[in-house]
Amino acid sequence: MPEPGSAESGCYHGEMSLATIGLALWLAQSAAPAAAPAAAGARQAAAPAAKSNAAARPKAPEGLSWEDADLIVETVARLERRLKAGKPASREAIAVSERQVNSYVTLALASKIPAAVSGLSFRFEPGVLAANGLLDLDAVRSKVPQGGAGGLAALLSGTVPVALRGRFSGANGQGKVEVDEAVVGGIHLPAALVAQLVAQATRSATDPVGFDLMAPFPLPWTARSVRLEAGRAVVDFTQPPAR
């Protein structure tokens, strides 16, 4: 099974990394694909510039790396090129590790994630997705009306930890997260209440309804299924019918 960085690897949600399912889908749903070199040869030709850019990059947090982030950026470009050329996105299953996903979200997508969100990280377990982050409730308070989730925002203030844990299923081109546990500021909440808070906090001119955390969503890039294992996500893609 190829790892990210090989010719058949790559994983990306149309607006976000495919592996950052769940919490990331509403935290950074407007993120655009990061720029990527066109091919391995182009990467080699651009090595001096890459070294220069690397020197200007901030130091990666402990446990993360720019190399892991770049691997996903580069494989995203390969997926796109194959699809544009009328080829299957990948003929083999691909695997993306927790470290690669977390590096990509924290480093490559840093400028795309809303300012109210920080410290976003994910953990993969067999069939289970866990997400943690920090949310500045004061920054989103104006978007949350009174009552329902608004009552939560009134009780808490400042930057609070948010943790979600749920069962993930990805089959037949559709993905879904069934939230089993939601904790905001140390308070355990019903998943429906957190979903309401998410929807209200993510409303915008381009998305007046906000992101529905509990609704199924199409898997991107012709992905047929996504399987979560310990420490990694494995993606299978739709293949053309045999002739």
C-alpha positions as a Python dict, from the first residue, in 0.01 Angstrom:
ca = {
    (1, 'M'): (0, 0, 0),
    (2, 'P'): (160, 327, -108),
    (3, 'E'): (235, 593, 150),
    (4, 'P'): (186, 965, 78),
    (5, 'G'): (464, 1082, -149),
    (6, 'S'): (442, 786, -389),
    (7, 'A'): (297, 823, -736),
    (8, 'E'): (-43, 684, -638),
    (9, 'S'): (-81, 859, -304),
    (10, 'G'): (-283, 1161, -194),
    (11, 'C'): (-582, 1257, 10),
    (12, 'Y'): (-784, 1575, 9),
    (13, 'H'): (-1134, 1697, 76),
    (14, 'G'): (-1255, 1943, -188),
    (15, 'E'): (-1234, 2218, 74),
    (16, 'M'): (-1021, 2042, 331),
    (17, 'S'): (-801, 1740, 377),
    (18, 'L'): (-1008, 1424, 338),
    (19, 'A'): (-862, 1273, 651),
    (20, 'T'): (-963, 1570, 864),
    (21, 'I'): (-1318, 1450, 875),
    (22, 'G'): (-1551, 1567, 1148),
    (23, 'L'): (-1450, 1871, 1344),
    (24, 'A'): (-1217, 2000, 1076),
    (25, 'L'): (-1496, 2005, 822),
    (26, 'W'): (-1659, 2295, 1000),
    (27, 'L'): (-1346, 2453, 1139),
    (28, 'A'): (-1183, 2497, 800),
    (29, 'Q'): (-1446, 2414, 542),
    (30, 'S'): (-1356, 2720, 336),
    (31, 'A'): (-989, 2628, 306),
    (32, 'A'): (-862, 2619, -50),
    (33, 'P'): (-605, 2365, -175),
    (34, 'A'): (-254, 2472, -95),
    (35, 'A'): (-18, 2524, -384),
    (36, 'A'): (187, 2219, -477),
    (37, 'P'): (475, 2146, -715),
    (38, 'A'): (366, 1993, -1043),
    (39, 'A'): (586, 1685, -1028),
    (40, 'A'): (888, 1526, -866),
    (41, 'G'): (1112, 1682, -1130),
    (42, 'A'): (963, 2023, -1058),
    (43, 'R'): (1026, 1971, -688),
    (44, 'Q'): (1393, 1901, -759),
    (45, 'A'): (1422, 2204, -984),
    (46, 'A'): (1264, 2418, -716),
    (47, 'A'): (1485, 2282, -437),
    (48, 'P'): (1681, 2607, -383),
    (49, 'A'): (1357, 2804, -354),
    (50, 'A'): (1214, 2541, -123),
    (51, 'K'): (1514, 2570, 104),
    (52, 'S'): (1470, 2946, 109),
    (53, 'N'): (1102, 2912, 196),
    (54, 'A'): (1182, 2655, 462),
    (55, 'A'): (1412, 2903, 630),
    (56, 'A'): (1124, 3153, 649),
    (57, 'R'): (877, 2901, 788),
    (58, 'P'): (796, 2902, 1158),
    (59, 'K'): (923, 2607, 1356),
    (60, 'A'): (680, 2317, 1355),
    (61, 'P'): (523, 2230, 1693),
    (62, 'E'): (661, 1925, 1867),
    (63, 'G'): (539, 1604, 1706),
    (64, 'L'): (462, 1772, 1372),
    (65, 'S'): (675, 1850, 1068),
    (66, 'W'): (672, 2058, 752),
    (67, 'E'): (791, 1749, 563),
    (68, 'D'): (472, 1563, 657),
    (69, 'A'): (258, 1863, 564),
    (70, 'D'): (434, 1894, 228),
    (71, 'L'): (380, 1525, 151),
    (72, 'I'): (4, 1573, 163),
    (73, 'V'): (22, 1898, -34),
    (74, 'E'): (220, 1724, -307),
    (75, 'T'): (-1, 1415, -323),
    (76, 'V'): (-313, 1633, -342),
    (77, 'A'): (-171, 1782, -661),
    (78, 'R'): (-113, 1434, -804),
    (79, 'L'): (-473, 1333, -737),
    (80, 'E'): (-597, 1644, -912),
    (81, 'R'): (-374, 1593, -1213),
    (82, 'R'): (-484, 1233, -1257),
    (83, 'L'): (-853, 1323, -1241),
    (84, 'K'): (-810, 1613, -1483),
    (85, 'A'): (-635, 1373, -1720),
    (86, 'G'): (-934, 1140, -1706),
    (87, 'K'): (-753, 877, -1500),
    (88, 'P'): (-864, 716, -1172),
    (89, 'A'): (-749, 927, -877),
    (90, 'S'): (-557, 623, -754),
    (91, 'R'): (-555, 260, -862),
    (92, 'E'): (-450, 145, -516),
    (93, 'A'): (-558, 217, -160),
    (94, 'I'): (-368, 500, 5),
    (95, 'A'): (-290, 562, 371),
    (96, 'V'): (-252, 891, 556),
    (97, 'S'): (-115, 897, 909),
    (98, 'E'): (-232, 1104, 1204),
    (99, 'R'): (98, 1288, 1208),
    (100, 'Q'): (70, 1380, 840),
    (101, 'V'): (-287, 1500, 882),
    (102, 'N'): (-213, 1702, 1193),
    (103, 'S'): (97, 1852, 1035),
    (104, 'Y'): (-101, 1947, 726),
    (105, 'V'): (-385, 2107, 923),
    (106, 'T'): (-160, 2294, 1165),
    (107, 'L'): (103, 2410, 916),
    (108, 'A'): (-25, 2409, 557),
    (109, 'L'): (-378, 2520, 642),
    (110, 'A'): (-289, 2759, 923),
    (111, 'S'): (-399, 3069, 731),
    (112, 'K'): (-727, 2905, 624),
    (113, 'I'): (-854, 2804, 967),
    (114, 'P'): (-1079, 3060, 1138),
    (115, 'A'): (-897, 3280, 1389),
    (116, 'A'): (-1132, 3163, 1664),
    (117, 'V'): (-991, 2810, 1635),
    (118, 'S'): (-648, 2690, 1745),
    (119, 'G'): (-466, 2377, 1856),
    (120, 'L'): (-662, 2153, 1622),
    (121, 'S'): (-560, 1787, 1625),
    (122, 'F'): (-705, 1449, 1532),
    (123, 'R'): (-669, 1094, 1651),
    (124, 'F'): (-765, 788, 1448),
    (125, 'E'): (-882, 465, 1605),
    (126, 'P'): (-1050, 166, 1440),
    (127, 'G'): (-1381, 309, 1320),
    (128, 'V'): (-1349, 607, 1554),
    (129, 'L'): (-1249, 969, 1498),
    (130, 'A'): (-1146, 1195, 1786),
    (131, 'A'): (-1087, 1568, 1742),
    (132, 'N'): (-958, 1828, 1985),
    (133, 'G'): (-911, 2201, 1958),
    (134, 'L'): (-950, 2536, 2129),
    (135, 'L'): (-1242, 2766, 2049),
    (136, 'D'): (-1259, 3138, 2132),
    (137, 'L'): (-1623, 3168, 2235),
    (138, 'D'): (-1599, 3545, 2262),
    (139, 'A'): (-1504, 3561, 1893),
    (140, 'V'): (-1811, 3363, 1782),
    (141, 'R'): (-2058, 3485, 2043),
    (142, 'S'): (-2214, 3739, 1808),
    (143, 'K'): (-2303, 3460, 1564),
    (144, 'V'): (-2487, 3252, 1823),
    (145, 'P'): (-2845, 3362, 1899),
    (146, 'Q'): (-2997, 3341, 2244),
    (147, 'G'): (-3145, 3010, 2356),
    (148, 'G'): (-3030, 2659, 2277),
    (149, 'A'): (-2661, 2664, 2198),
    (150, 'G'): (-2663, 3035, 2281),
    (151, 'G'): (-2716, 2942, 2644),
    (152, 'L'): (-2386, 2755, 2639),
    (153, 'A'): (-2206, 3056, 2496),
    (154, 'A'): (-2354, 3270, 2772),
    (155, 'L'): (-2228, 3036, 3044),
    (156, 'L'): (-1873, 3013, 2912),
    (157, 'S'): (-1630, 3276, 2791),
    (158, 'G'): (-1280, 3308, 2657),
    (159, 'T'): (-1093, 3027, 2485),
    (160, 'V'): (-1216, 2684, 2589),
    (161, 'P'): (-1113, 2331, 2491),
    (162, 'V'): (-1347, 2139, 2261),
    (163, 'A'): (-1329, 1762, 2224),
    (164, 'L'): (-1539, 1542, 1999),
    (165, 'R'): (-1533, 1166, 1967),
    (166, 'G'): (-1752, 964, 1738),
    (167, 'R'): (-1798, 666, 1514),
    (168, 'F'): (-1694, 728, 1157),
    (169, 'S'): (-1827, 547, 855),
    (170, 'G'): (-1717, 602, 498),
    (171, 'A'): (-1867, 376, 234),
    (172, 'N'): (-2035, 396, -106),
    (173, 'G'): (-1896, 743, -159),
    (174, 'Q'): (-2053, 887, 157),
    (175, 'G'): (-1901, 974, 494),
    (176, 'K'): (-2065, 1036, 830),
    (177, 'V'): (-1958, 1099, 1188),
    (178, 'E'): (-2195, 993, 1467),
    (179, 'V'): (-2082, 1194, 1768),
    (180, 'D'): (-2078, 984, 2087),
    (181, 'E'): (-1907, 1235, 2314),
    (182, 'A'): (-1886, 1614, 2301),
    (183, 'V'): (-1710, 1821, 2568),
    (184, 'V'): (-1691, 2200, 2555),
    (185, 'G'): (-1506, 2383, 2831),
    (186, 'G'): (-1512, 2068, 3043),
    (187, 'I'): (-1891, 2037, 3012),
    (188, 'H'): (-2034, 1722, 2854),
    (189, 'L'): (-2304, 1818, 2606),
    (190, 'P'): (-2556, 1638, 2383),
    (191, 'A'): (-2424, 1601, 2031),
    (192, 'A'): (-2729, 1784, 1893),
    (193, 'L'): (-2647, 2091, 2103),
    (194, 'V'): (-2288, 2097, 1982),
    (195, 'A'): (-2409, 2056, 1624),
    (196, 'Q'): (-2636, 2357, 1675),
    (197, 'L'): (-2346, 2563, 1808),
    (198, 'V'): (-2130, 2458, 1514),
    (199, 'A'): (-2397, 2546, 1257),
    (200, 'Q'): (-2459, 2887, 1410),
    (201, 'A'): (-2092, 2968, 1454),
    (202, 'T'): (-2008, 2879, 1093),
    (203, 'R'): (-2279, 3081, 920),
    (204, 'S'): (-2149, 3323, 663),
    (205, 'A'): (-2259, 3519, 358),
    (206, 'T'): (-2166, 3225, 138),
    (207, 'D'): (-2308, 2964, 377),
    (208, 'P'): (-2607, 3117, 559),
    (209, 'V'): (-2711, 2783, 708),
    (210, 'G'): (-2370, 2691, 849),
    (211, 'F'): (-2205, 2350, 852),
    (212, 'D'): (-2415, 2053, 962),
    (213, 'L'): (-2179, 1845, 1172),
    (214, 'M'): (-2418, 1549, 1184),
    (215, 'A'): (-2515, 1528, 816),
    (216, 'P'): (-2359, 1278, 574),
    (217, 'F'): (-2116, 1425, 323),
    (218, 'P'): (-1982, 1305, -12),
    (219, 'L'): (-1634, 1160, -8),
    (220, 'P'): (-1409, 1365, -235),
    (221, 'W'): (-1198, 1287, -538),
    (222, 'T'): (-1405, 979, -634),
    (223, 'A'): (-1319, 810, -304),
    (224, 'R'): (-1530, 499, -257),
    (225, 'S'): (-1454, 434, 107),
    (226, 'V'): (-1247, 555, 402),
    (227, 'R'): (-1145, 320, 680),
    (228, 'L'): (-1003, 449, 1007),
    (229, 'E'): (-742, 232, 1174),
    (230, 'A'): (-510, 291, 1467),
    (231, 'G'): (-311, 601, 1376),
    (232, 'R'): (-409, 624, 1010),
    (233, 'A'): (-688, 657, 754),
    (234, 'V'): (-701, 422, 454),
    (235, 'V'): (-879, 540, 139),
    (236, 'D'): (-1006, 333, -155),
    (237, 'F'): (-1106, 498, -480),
    (238, 'T'): (-1365, 418, -742),
    (239, 'Q'): (-1216, 231, -1034),
    (240, 'P'): (-1333, 229, -1397),
    (241, 'P'): (-1529, -81, -1501),
    (242, 'A'): (-1319, -365, -1636),
    (243, 'R'): (-1334, -406, -2012),
}
